[in-house]
Amino acid sequence: MRQREVGSVLLKVLALNLAVALAKLALGYSTGAVSVISDGFHSLTDSASNVMGLVGLRAARKPPDDDHPYGHRKFETLAAAGIFVFLLLAVVEITRGALRRIAEPAPPELSAVTFAVMIATLLVNLWVVRYERAQARTLKSELLLADSVHTRSDVFATIGVLISLTAVAMGYPLLDPIGGVAIAILIGRTSYEIARDTSGILSDRVVIGEDDIRDVVMSIPQVIGCHHIRTRGSMDHVFLDLHVWFPASMALREAHALSHDVKDLLMERFPQIGDAIIHIEPPPAER
């Protein structure tokens, strides 16, 4: 039920973000304003973030099966990789257009409509941020909270474009392509963050530090030690496996029960752990 509500919020936000992005792109290409075109592509990154969230929610609802025993969470990672490629193409297109405009100056055709459309999209984005943050608190959703932060960056970008357009109207046309380059840099930073996160998941980078895991495990008195601690997955869905040492004289039934205590404590301390596999073994000195 909660996931459906979060998904419903994301669908509403996606529709608004797409409307804002299309309005900016249509305005930018009709007026020739590079900064507005850049801001339109930047708004599309908000839509891409919504799509990633929806894919992640759908994948999370689908249980593991024979072909995917670890679940379907990496479909979200694959969606993010596709969005990364799109963002790279956007950065190339924006930068190329901005550099061409700097080499061959051509002031954009500005009017009251230009400023009205940009202000309207700004107000929509402000409402989206407020709405999404409120829903994030109500539904206790980190996904919605993170998405609202991403949309907030579009608010600052649009304010920057309005300042740039004002400068153009005052007789400084060079600030239009410069504003476009600045937004391209923002999109490039978003692309880098997506590439960093997706590559880490696909390459099974460590998610939770060994020392943090060891501190929790060793807090149980009967545990002698642990090693071969490994974590992988995404920040909100982690797979953990490790070897835990119990006295060699301990009965298998008791060791098995204690391993469940270790697992329960770990999952309580790190709620992002989706599954934990604990291997029971005696300490090296008693083997």
Steps between C-alpha positions, in 0.01 A plus 500: 500500500775748596698420183191567288454837669865591442464390138188715460690805627786431259260470205345839580843659538620335177207648306575850635875471439440389141262790444756744637784351292298506176388858562860613552629311195223635277567853626877462466496374142240760393696792647851366443588542870776248575458539876129413476574193285761392754252548783249288307744213482581550867129467577499174305751366754226543763270288284779244462533489878125433528527217247786345698290517815200336331717223354655443842160479669370254241814286528479503880144366489592209274619204710809290417441216254692207350678725249565783747560347844643830630195693386457762230651809659773535235238590242499838676877515451461419130241777467744740666772396253266579210421840649875566536544451124212739430651764729838473327335563163317800650826646635666461158206665322476789747875567501520491122211746466644733763847505342350565157302793643813642667692477169209645301304730734128519427284648776188292573155641426368591842154625592270519799378151410854364546519628856139398574566139394822478701337645811206260461735198479685631804176514699411145392839375615464676835161332548642160402782532755258597777248228408762225471667592829163496678416158353848374593434586865149352493607173333846493666658457156871571450445460126254790486721714723804441277293573189377829646861604560577422136204710383615785725820524293278577199353793694844657542584432133181674385573800723844516339345495153261782592798708614681414175198598287467827691864575423439423131202736497726769649748463214735219605418215253819307578356402838242278329748235370709538814190414704450199272852376568446541877189280486684246283753477781216433747366221277853362463531485878171309522627263228818436697306422818275253313802334334681474835204341676401259223858383437540435872189281508585311182859438615383384848675779685494481881186664639544467880847514655648181649577667831139614538376145442764352732408736786140378492592131473755516782245660732350151550699336785504144357661613174879446495567680174401548138663542160435486124249784537354598165223741402364595159189654345349849516500733798138411584517125428815323615604135481737391778693180564762426763662221703437501877713305749337307783672263747571162341331326796173687444209283383393559142145581609624771739741643241221511245271685743776750582564561130138614472559734794796645313294540184209663681731745676674591174172560319374708792816712502512527117140495371627534144620136512261300286656162575792369705670161472703390802750216480562323832852376575737446796788745555826413317672384822234233562474353153 
